[in-house]
Amino acid sequence: MCGIVGYIGKRDVAPLLLEGLQRLEYRGYDSAGLVITGKPAAGKAATLKMVKAKGRVRELEARVPKRFAGTTGIAHTRWATHGAPSDENAHPHMDPTGKVAVVHNGIIDNASELRVKLTADGVEFLSETDTEVLTHLIARSQGPTLEEKVRQALQLIDGTYGIAVMHADFADRIVVARNGSPVVLGIGEKEMFVASDVAALVSHTRQVVTLDDGEMATLKADDFRTYTTEGSRTSATPTTVEWEAESYDMGGHDTYMHKEISEQADAVDRVLRGRIDDRFSTVRLGGLNLDAREARGVRRIKILGCGTSYHAGLIGAQLIEELARIPADAEPASEFRYRNPVVDPDTLYVAVSQSGETYDVLAAVQELKRKGARVLGVVNVVGSAIARETDGGVYVHAGPEVCVVSTKCFTNTVVSFALLALHLGRIRDLSVADGKRIIDGLRRLPAQIAEILATEDAIAKLAGEYAQASSMMFIGRVRGYPVALEASLKLKEISYIHAEAYPASELKHGPLALIEPALPTVAIVPDDDLLEKNRAALEEIKARSGPILAVAHQPQEKADHTIVVPKNETELDAILMGIPLQLLAYHTALALGRDIDKPRNLAKSVTVE
C-alpha cells in the first residue's frame, strides 16, 4: 500500500515529486507529503523543508509554496494503517531537530514496544504512526554515516518496510531499504529516482533496479550502490521496463476503470500472442521451467491468491481439473500461511498476484519455498518479488492497471490459467481434438469481449435501475460461482452496495430467507449441462417475488432482465460472463457518484497484512 517517490539530481524536485505522487495515488490517497533539500550554501548546513496535507495529492499541491526550490527530495501518498488520516500522521516524518526525514510503506510490528522505550528516554511523539518510531531511531543512532544510521535502526525493527531516508548532514544522498514492500530505483543521466512502483518512473527513465528483501541502496546524483542490511555489497544490473509512460495515462476515458475494462479485448489478444502451438494443439509456456516428465509427476495443484486473484484462482482450479484432470483447488493465501498446512512434495503450488508484491501471497511463497515446495507464479509485473521468488510461472501481460479494482488483469489471469490447464492437459490425457477446440475458443475471446463491450449503453441503463438497491445477491453454479463472487466483490468495492455471493444450490439452505422484492439477485446462467438446475433456482427466487437479472447465453423467461453474452466453449464461458458485470458495477457506482478509481478504505497492491 502507499506510494513512495524520490529524486536526486539537478532538476527542480518539487514538481517531479508531485507528478510521481499523482501516478502513485492509486496506492494510497488519504494524505500526502514531501520533503526537499537544496544544495547548501558554502559553509552552511543543508536544511530540510517539508509540506504535508490530509487528503488527496491535489490538497498537498495547493499547500506547496511557489518558492520551494530544491534538487533532492522524497514524497509519500498514504493508506492509513497506524493512526487516522491527518496532517500529523501524513508522511514524511521528521525528528525534532529537523535533520532526518523518512517515508515508509509497510508495518513495524514492534512499534508499540519501541515507542514505550523511546518515550521513557524523553522522546516526544508528534503522530500516531509506526513510521515515526523509525525516524527517531535513525536520528538517535551514533552511526558515522547515513547508511550506518539506517542500518542500525533497521536492526531494531520487526515487520515490513520500503523506506527512503534523507538527512541534512548527508545532503548528497538518499538511502533506501526494502523488506516485504517494493522499492524500485530509476537510473537516469546524472540523476536518480526511487519509487514503490515503476509508474512513477517511466516518464523519466525505463532503466530500473528492483531491490530484494534485506537489501539497501544509496542514491547519489551520478551513482548508486546496493548492499545488504548487514553491509555486504550486492550487484545490481538495471533492466528495461516494458511499459511506456503513455500506458499509465487515461487515454480519453473518464476513469481508469473504464479505460481498463475497454482494453480487455486487446489485453487477451496480448496474453495469447506467440503462445499457441497449432501443430500439437497446445500452448508454449517456456517460463514455467517445468518439463513434461515433471508435469506428469504432479498429483495435485493448490492455487493461492487474495481478493480478485483468489477468485481467478477458483476458476483456474476448475479449468485445471476439467482439462488436465489433476485435482486442484484455490485458497486465500492469507489463510493458507497461518494454518500450518501440510506441504506435499507431489503438489504444485501456484501463487497469483496482479502486482507480484501482495504481501500475504509473497509470505505464503516464502513459507512454501522454505518447506521445499515447487511454486509457480501467475503475475502481471515482470521482475516483481513473487516473479523472482518462484520457480517459474506465467506473465499475464495485461499491461498497467491503475484503478484500485482489478478488471483486465482478472480476465487475463483467468485466460492464463486456461493456457496452463491446456498445457498440462495436453501433456497428460487431453486429446488433440479437445486441444484444438479449446484453442479455437481462446482465439474467439477477443472478438467476443468486444461484442460484450459494445452493449455498454444497455448495461448502463440496467445499472440505473438497480443502483438504488441497498443489497444484492449473486448466484452461480460450479463455473458460475467464482464469477458471482468476483461480480459481488466489484459491486461492493466501488458502489458500496452490500452484496453477497452464494452457490445457486445453497439458496435453499438459508439465503432464501433474504429474498424479497427489495433484494435483486444477479444469476449466472450459462447454457451448459446445469442450465435447467439454474433455471430452477430462478423459479425459487421468482416465487418469493425477488427481482432477477440474469447473465446468460439466451434470454431467461423468469428473469426481469437478461444480459445475453456470446457462447464460447463451455470451459471458457466464465471468462466472458464476468465482463458485463464489471460494467454493471462501474455504471452503478457512476450513478451513485462514487469515486470509482479510488474507492474508500482501499488501495492497490496490498503490501501489508
C-alpha positions in Angstrom: 0.0 0.0 0.0 1.0 3.7 0.0 3.3 5.3 -2.6 6.9 6.4 -2.3 8.8 8.6 -4.8 12.2 10.3 -4.5 14.7 12.1 -6.7 18.3 13.4 -6.5 19.8 15.3 -9.4 19.9 18.8 -10.8 16.2 19.4 -11.6 13.7 21.3 -9.5 12.5 18.5 -7.4 9.0 19.5 -6.1 7.2 19.3 -9.5 8.8 15.9 -10.1 7.7 14.6 -6.7 4.1 15.8 -7.2 3.9 14.3 -10.6 5.2 11.0 -9.2 2.6 11.1 -6.4 -0.2 11.7 -8.9 0.9 8.5 -10.7 1.1 6.6 -7.4 -2.1 7.9 -5.8 -3.9 4.6 -6.6 -1.7 3.0 -3.9 -2.9 5.3 -1.2 -4.8 8.6 -1.0 -5.8 9.7 2.5 -2.8 12.0 3.0 0.4 13.0 1.3 3.6 14.9 1.9 7.1 15.8 0.6 10.4 17.0 2.0 13.2 18.5 -0.1 16.7 20.0 0.3 18.7 22.1 -2.0 22.5 22.3 -2.3 23.7 24.0 0.8 25.5 27.3 0.6 29.2 27.4 1.2 29.9 27.0 4.8 26.3 26.3 5.8 24.5 23.1 6.6 21.6 21.9 4.5 18.1 22.3 5.7 15.1 20.1 5.1 11.8 21.7 4.1 8.5 19.8 4.5 4.9 20.1 3.4 2.1 17.7 4.3 -1.6 17.6 3.9 -4.6 15.3 4.8 -6.5 14.3 1.7 -5.5 13.8 -1.9 -2.3 14.9 -3.7 -4.2 17.9 -5.0 -4.5 19.2 -1.4 -0.8 18.8 -0.9 -0.1 20.6 -4.2 -2.2 23.5 -3.1 0.0 23.9 0.0 3.4 23.8 -1.6 4.8 27.3 -1.7 5.6 28.9 -5.0 9.2 29.3 -4.0 10.1 25.8 -2.9 13.3 25.1 -4.7 15.5 22.1 -4.2 17.2 19.3 -6.1 16.7 16.4 -3.7 13.5 15.1 -2.1 11.3 12.3 -1.1 7.5 12.1 -1.0 4.7 9.8 0.0 1.0 9.2 -0.5 -0.6 7.3 2.3 -3.1 4.5 3.0 -3.6 4.6 6.8 -2.6 1.7 9.0 -1.4 3.3 12.2 -3.4 6.5 13.0 -6.3 8.1 11.3 -5.7 10.3 8.2 -4.4 13.7 9.4 -1.7 16.3 8.7 0.3 14.9 11.7 0.1 11.3 10.6 1.0 12.1 6.9 4.5 11.1 5.7 7.3 12.2 5.7 8.1 12.1 9.4 10.9 14.2 10.8 12.8 14.1 14.0 12.7 17.2 16.4 15.9 18.6 15.1 14.6 18.7 11.6 17.6 16.8 10.2 16.1 13.3 9.5 13.1 12.7 7.2 11.6 9.2 6.5 8.9 7.9 4.2 7.7 4.3 4.8 5.5 1.7 3.3 4.7 -1.4 5.4 4.0 -2.0 9.1 6.5 -2.1 12.0 5.2 -4.9 14.2 7.1 -3.9 17.3 6.4 -0.2 17.1 4.4 0.0 20.3 7.2 -1.6 22.3 9.8 0.7 20.7 7.5 3.7 21.3 7.4 2.9 25.0 11.2 2.7 25.2 11.7 5.9 23.3 9.1 7.8 25.4 10.9 6.7 28.5 14.1 8.2 27.1 12.4 11.5 26.7 11.3 11.3 23.0 8.1 13.2 22.3 6.0 11.8 19.5 4.0 14.0 17.2 2.0 11.4 15.4 0.3 8.0 15.9 2.2 6.3 13.2 4.6 3.4 13.5 6.9 5.2 11.0 7.8 8.0 13.4 9.5 5.3 15.6 11.9 4.6 12.8 12.6 8.3 12.3 13.6 8.7 15.9 15.8 5.5 15.9 17.7 6.8 12.8 18.1 10.3 14.4 19.4 8.8 17.7 21.8 6.3 16.0 25.5 7.0 16.6 26.5 5.6 13.2 29.1 7.7 11.4 27.2 7.6 8.0 23.6 7.8 7.0 23.9 4.3 5.7 25.1 3.1 9.1 22.4 5.0 11.0 19.7 3.5 8.9 21.2 0.0 9.1 21.4 0.2 12.9 17.8 1.4 13.2 16.6 -1.4 10.9 18.2 -4.0 13.2 15.8 -2.9 15.9 12.7 -3.2 13.6 10.4 -6.2 13.3 8.0 -6.0 10.3 7.8 -4.9 6.7 9.2 -1.8 5.1 10.0 0.0 2.0 11.7 3.2 3.1 13.5 6.3 1.8 15.6 8.4 4.2 17.1 11.9 3.9 19.5 13.6 6.4 20.5 17.2 6.4 24.1 16.3 7.4 24.3 13.9 4.3 22.6 16.1 1.8 24.3 14.4 -1.2 22.3 11.1 -0.9 19.1 9.3 -0.3 19.3 5.9 1.5 16.5 3.3 0.8 15.8 -0.2 2.1 13.3 -3.0 1.4 11.8 -5.8 3.4 8.5 -7.0 2.1 7.4 -3.8 0.4 8.6 -2.9 -3.1 11.4 -0.4 -3.7 12.5 0.4 -7.3 15.5 2.5 -8.4 15.3 4.5 -11.6 18.6 5.1 -13.3 18.9 8.4 -15.2 21.7 10.6 -16.7 23.3 12.2 -13.7 20.1 11.9 -11.8 18.5 9.0 -9.8 14.9 8.2 -8.9 13.3 5.9 -6.4 9.7 4.7 -6.1 7.5 2.0 -4.8 6.1 1.4 -8.4 7.6 1.9 -11.8 4.5 4.0 -12.7 6.3 7.0 -11.0 9.5 6.4 -13.0 8.6 5.7 -16.6 8.1 9.3 -17.6 11.8 9.9 -16.8 13.6 6.6 -17.3 12.9 3.0 -18.2 16.2 1.7 -16.7 15.3 0.3 -13.2 16.8 -1.9 -10.4 14.4 -3.7 -8.1 15.7 -4.2 -4.6 15.3 -7.6 -3.0 14.2 -8.1 0.6 17.0 -7.4 3.0 18.7 -5.0 0.5 19.5 -1.3 0.8 20.8 1.3 -1.7 22.4 4.7 -1.6 21.4 7.1 -4.4 23.6 10.0 -5.4 23.0 12.2 -8.4 25.6 10.4 -10.5 25.8 7.0 -9.0 24.1 4.3 -6.9 25.2 1.3 -5.0 23.3 -1.6 -3.4 24.2 -3.7 -0.3 22.6 -5.9 2.3 21.3 -4.7 5.7 24.4 -6.4 7.1 26.6 -4.2 4.9 27.8 -6.6 2.2 27.9 -5.2 -1.3 25.4 -6.7 -3.8 25.5 -6.5 -7.6 22.6 -4.8 -9.4 22.1 -4.8 -13.2 19.4 -2.4 -14.5 16.6 -3.8 -16.6 14.3 -2.1 -19.1 10.7 -1.6 -18.2 8.5 -2.9 -20.9 5.6 -0.4 -20.5 5.7 3.1 -21.9 4.6 6.2 -19.9 1.5 6.5 -22.1 0.3 3.2 -20.7 -0.4 5.0 -17.4 -2.5 7.8 -19.0 -6.3 7.8 -19.0 -6.4 7.8 -22.8 -9.5 9.9 -23.2 -11.6 7.9 -20.7 -13.3 9.5 -17.7 -11.8 6.9 -15.3 -9.0 4.4 -15.3 -11.5 1.6 -14.6 -13.5 2.4 -17.8 -10.2 2.5 -19.7 -9.1 -0.8 -18.4 -12.4 -2.5 -19.0 -12.3 -1.3 -22.5 -8.8 -2.6 -23.1 -9.7 -6.2 -22.3 -10.1 -7.5 -25.9 -6.5 -6.2 -26.7 -5.2 -7.5 -23.4 -6.5 -11.0 -24.0 -5.0 -10.9 -27.5 -1.7 -10.0 -26.0 -1.6 -12.8 -23.5 -2.4 -15.3 -26.3 0.1 -13.9 -28.7 3.0 -16.2 -29.5 1.9 -18.9 -27.1 -0.4 -21.1 -29.3 1.1 -24.2 -30.8 -1.2 -25.3 -33.6 1.0 -28.2 -34.6 0.4 -30.1 -31.3 -2.9 -28.3 -30.3 -1.3 -27.0 -27.2 0.5 -23.8 -26.0 4.1 -22.8 -25.2 4.8 -21.6 -21.7 8.5 -21.7 -21.5 8.6 -19.6 -18.4 7.1 -22.5 -16.3 10.5 -24.2 -16.0 8.5 -27.4 -15.8 9.3 -30.2 -18.3 6.8 -32.9 -19.4 8.2 -35.5 -17.0 7.9 -33.2 -14.1 4.4 -32.1 -15.1 3.3 -35.7 -15.2 4.5 -36.2 -11.7 2.2 -33.5 -10.3 -0.5 -35.1 -8.3 -2.3 -32.0 -7.0 -2.4 -28.3 -7.7 -3.0 -25.7 -5.0 -3.7 -22.1 -6.1 -3.1 -19.2 -3.7 -4.3 -15.6 -4.1 -6.2 -12.8 -2.4 -9.3 -11.0 -3.4 -9.8 -10.9 -7.1 -6.7 -13.1 -7.6 -8.3 -15.7 -5.4 -11.4 -15.6 -7.5 -9.4 -16.0 -10.6 -7.7 -19.0 -8.9 -11.0 -20.6 -8.3 -11.8 -20.5 -12.0 -8.3 -21.7 -12.7 -8.6 -24.7 -10.4 -11.8 -25.7 -12.3 -10.1 -25.3 -15.6 -7.1 -27.5 -14.5 -9.4 -30.2 -13.2 -11.5 -30.2 -16.4 -8.8 -30.0 -18.9 -5.8 -31.7 -17.2 -7.7 -34.0 -14.8 -5.4 -33.0 -11.9 -7.1 -32.4 -8.6 -6.9 -28.7 -8.0 -8.3 -26.1 -5.5 -7.8 -22.5 -4.6 -7.4 -20.9 -1.2 -6.9 -17.4 0.2 -3.1 -17.0 0.7 -3.8 -15.0 3.9 -5.4 -18.1 5.5 -3.1 -20.7 4.0 0.1 -19.2 5.6 -1.4 -19.3 9.1 -2.9 -22.7 9.3 0.3 -24.8 9.2 -0.6 -26.6 6.0 0.7 -30.0 5.0 3.1 -29.3 2.1 3.1 -32.4 -0.2 6.1 -32.9 -2.5 3.8 -34.0 -5.3 1.7 -30.8 -5.1 2.4 -27.9 -7.4 1.6 -24.6 -5.8 0.6 -21.5 -7.9 0.8 -18.0 -6.4 -1.4 -15.4 -8.1 -0.9 -11.7 -7.7 -1.6 -8.8 -10.1 1.2 -6.7 -8.7 3.5 -9.6 -7.8 4.1 -7.9 -4.5 0.9 -8.8 -2.5 2.4 -9.4 1.0 0.1 -12.3 2.0 0.9 -14.2 -1.2 4.6 -13.4 -1.0 4.8 -14.6 2.6 3.0 -17.9 1.6 5.5 -18.4 -1.3 8.4 -17.9 1.1 7.0 -20.4 3.6 6.4 -22.9 0.8 9.9 -22.5 -0.5 11.3 -22.9 3.0 9.5 -26.3 3.1 10.8 -27.4 -0.3 7.7 -27.0 -2.4 7.7 -26.2 -6.1 5.9 -22.9 -6.6 4.9 -21.2 -9.9 3.8 -17.5 -10.2 1.0 -16.0 -12.2 1.7 -12.3 -12.1 1.4 -9.2 -14.2 4.6 -7.4 -13.3 7.9 -8.5 -14.7 10.6 -8.6 -12.1 8.2 -8.4 -9.1 9.0 -10.1 -5.9 6.8 -13.1 -6.5 8.1 -13.5 -10.0 11.7 -13.5 -8.6 11.0 -15.9 -5.7 9.0 -18.6 -7.6 10.5 -21.4 -9.6 8.8 -20.3 -12.8 5.4 -19.0 -14.0 3.2 -17.2 -16.4 3.1 -13.4 -17.0 -0.4 -12.3 -17.8 0.6 -9.3 -19.9 -2.5 -7.2 -19.0 -0.5 -4.0 -19.1 -0.5 -1.4 -16.3 -3.7 -1.4 -14.2 -4.1 1.8 -12.2 -7.7 1.6 -11.0 -7.8 0.1 -7.5 -10.3 -2.6 -8.5 -9.0 -5.1 -11.0 -10.8 -5.8 -14.3 -8.5 -6.5 -17.2 -5.9 -8.2 -15.0 -8.6 -10.6 -13.6 -9.6 -11.5 -17.1 -6.1 -12.0 -18.3 -5.3 -14.1 -15.2 -8.2 -16.4 -15.9 -7.0 -16.7 -19.6 -3.5 -17.5 -18.3 -5.0 -20.3 -16.2 -6.8 -21.6 -19.3 -3.4 -21.7 -21.1 -1.8 -23.5 -18.1 -4.7 -26.0 -18.0 -4.4 -26.7 -21.7 -0.6 -27.1 -21.5 -0.9 -29.6 -18.6 -3.9 -31.4 -20.2 -2.1 -32.0 -23.5 0.9 -33.4 -21.6 -1.5 -35.8 -19.9 -4.7 -37.1 -21.4 -6.4 -34.2 -23.2 -6.9 -35.2 -26.9 -5.7 -33.4 -29.9 -9.3 -32.7 -30.9 -10.1 -31.2 -27.5 -6.9 -29.2 -27.5 -7.8 -27.7 -30.9 -11.4 -27.0 -29.6 -10.0 -25.0 -26.6 -7.5 -23.1 -28.8 -10.3 -22.2 -31.2 -12.3 -20.9 -28.2 -9.4 -18.9 -26.9 -8.9 -17.3 -30.3 -12.6 -16.2 -30.3 -12.3 -14.5 -27.0 -11.1 -11.0 -28.1 -13.9 -10.5 -30.6 -16.5 -11.8 -28.2 -15.2 -9.4 -25.5 -15.5 -6.6 -28.0 -19.1 -7.7 -28.7 -19.9 -7.6 -25.0 -18.3 -4.1 -24.5 -20.5 -2.8 -27.4 -23.6 -3.4 -25.3 -22.4 -1.0 -22.6 -25.2 1.5 -23.1 -27.8 -1.2 -22.4 -25.9 -2.3 -19.3 -25.6 1.3 -18.1 -29.4 1.6 -18.3 -29.8 -1.6 -16.3 -27.4 -0.3 -13.7 -29.5 2.8 -13.2 -32.5 0.6 -12.3 -30.5 -1.4 -9.7 -28.4 1.5 -8.3 -31.0 2.2 -5.5 -30.8 -1.3 -4.1 -29.4 -1.4 -0.6 -28.2 -5.0 -1.1 -27.8 -7.5 -3.9 -27.4 -11.3 -4.2 -25.2 -13.0 -6.7 -25.5 -16.7 -7.5 -23.9 -19.3 -9.8 -23.2 -23.0 -10.0 -19.8 -24.6 -10.5 -18.1 -22.4 -13.2 -20.6 -19.6 -12.4 -20.0 -19.4 -8.7 -16.5 -17.8 -8.9 -18.0 -15.3 -11.4 -20.7 -14.5 -8.9 -18.0 -14.0 -6.2 -16.0 -11.6 -8.3 -19.0 -9.7 -9.5 -20.2 -9.3 -5.9 -16.8 -8.0 -4.9 -16.7 -5.5 -7.7 -20.1 -4.1 -6.7 -19.0 -3.8 -3.1 -15.7 -2.2 -3.9 -16.8 0.7 -6.0 -20.6 1.3 -5.3 -20.5 0.4 -1.6 -23.7 -1.6 -2.0 -23.8 -4.6 0.2 -23.6 -7.8 -1.9 -23.3 -11.5 -1.2 -22.4 -14.4 -3.5 -23.6 -17.9 -3.0 -23.6 -21.1 -5.0 -27.1 -21.3 -6.5 -27.6 -24.7 -4.9 -27.1 -23.2 -1.5 -30.1 -20.8 -1.7 -32.4 -23.3 -0.1 -30.0 -23.9 2.7 -30.5 -20.4 4.2 -30.1 -17.4 1.9 -33.7 -17.8 0.5 -34.8 -16.2 3.8 -33.4 -12.9 2.5 -35.3 -12.9 -0.8 -37.9 -10.2 -1.1 -38.9 -7.5 -3.7 -36.2 -5.1 -2.4 -33.4 -7.6 -2.9 -32.3 -8.1 -6.5 -30.5 -11.3 -7.5 -27.9 -11.4 -10.2 -27.8 -15.0 -11.6 -25.1 -16.5 -13.7 -26.9 -18.9 -16.1 -24.6 -20.4 -18.7 -26.0 -22.7 -21.4 -24.4 -25.9 -20.1 -25.4 -29.1 -18.5 -26.6 -27.3 -15.4 -28.9 -24.9 -17.3 -32.2 -26.5 -16.0 -30.9 -26.6 -12.4 -30.0 -22.9 -12.7 -33.5 -22.2 -14.1 -35.0 -24.0 -11.1 -33.1 -21.6 -8.8 -34.7 -18.7 -10.7 -38.1 -20.2 -10.1 -37.4 -20.3 -6.4 -36.4 -16.6 -6.3 -39.4 -15.6 -8.5 -41.8 -17.5 -6.3 -40.7 -15.2 -3.5 -41.1 -12.0 -5.6 -37.3 -11.4 -5.9 -36.2 -9.3 -8.9 -33.7 -11.2 -11.1 -31.0 -10.0 -13.5 -29.6 -13.0 -15.4 -26.3 -13.2 -17.3 -26.9 -15.9 -19.8 -26.4 -17.2 -23.4 -30.1 -16.8 -24.1 -33.0 -14.7 -22.6 -34.3 -16.3 -19.4 -38.1 -16.3 -19.0 -38.1 -16.0 -15.2 -35.6 -13.1 -15.2 -36.8 -9.5 -15.1 -33.8 -8.6 -17.3 -31.2 -10.7 -19.1 -27.7 -9.7 -20.3 -27.0 -12.0 -23.2 -23.4 -12.9 -23.8 -21.9 -14.8 -26.7 -21.3 -18.6 -26.2 -17.8 -20.0 -26.2 -16.6 -23.4 -25.3 -18.2 -24.5 -22.0 -14.9 -24.5 -20.1 -14.2 -20.9 -21.2 -17.6 -19.3 -20.7 -16.8 -18.0 -17.3 -14.2 -15.6 -18.8 -16.9 -13.8 -20.8 -19.7 -13.9 -18.2 -17.8 -11.7 -15.8 -17.2 -8.8 -18.2 -20.8 -7.4 -18.3 -20.8 -7.5 -14.5 -17.7 -5.3 -14.4 -19.7 -2.8 -16.5 -22.7 -3.2 -14.2 -20.6 -2.4 -11.1 -19.0 0.5 -12.9 -22.2 2.2 -14.0 -23.9 1.5 -10.7 -21.1 3.3 -9.0 -21.2 6.1 -11.6 -25.0 6.5 -11.0 -24.3 6.9 -7.2 -21.5 9.4 -7.7 -18.7 7.3 -6.3 -15.0 7.9 -6.6 -14.6 4.9 -8.9 -10.8 4.8 -9.3 -10.1 5.4 -5.6 -12.8 3.6 -3.5 -12.9 4.4 0.2 -10.7 2.4 2.6 -9.0 0.5 -0.3 -5.7 0.8 -2.1 -3.9 -1.0 -4.9 -1.1 -3.5 -4.3 -1.7 -4.7 -0.7 1.8 -5.0 0.7 0.8 -5.1 4.4 -1.0 -7.8 6.4 
